[in-house]
């Protein structure tokens, strides 16, 4: 499954989630992202801790933060998920040509830093923590 396919199973997708941690294993091509996912349908301000596991990771980039941004973080980082587009990742088509066949791209916008995390992988799974 792709991240986009997983997020449709959530009441609000990855919109207004909170990034807790990221663990990358470049040699194994895996990534584990823990998020507090906005689960407020129908109750407001209800979050659920979830673990997003990625396999076949071939691309992982964090944009530099906006220069005026404080580099201090709290317990979590406010984030929202988006399909990756050329507008938010210039050169996307070139990157698509260089990742393994069957890879998907996805991006998380970090509101605090006004920047994105972009990634490409072949498989995504999501589970409650």
C-alpha angles and dihedrals in degrees: 000000000000125000089249090056091050096048093059086067090062122080092237102014110226092319112132094005125149120234111224104172146343125207119187128191105189095183093052093038093232136130132188118199121185116203138174098228121208103246097169100136105145100350118061121237097015114145132184124201109234136177119222111199121194127195128188090033109182104157131038122161132165113200116226112265121254108277094239092053122113109240093213117105133198126216093298140012121235108239141167128199127232140173105259114252135181088252094062096033111034110208093030094143091055090050090049089056091054103048123082117279111269095033121137128206126222135170136206118205113216104211095195094055098031090229141104140243109215124193143170125202140151101231138024131189129183130202140164116260 
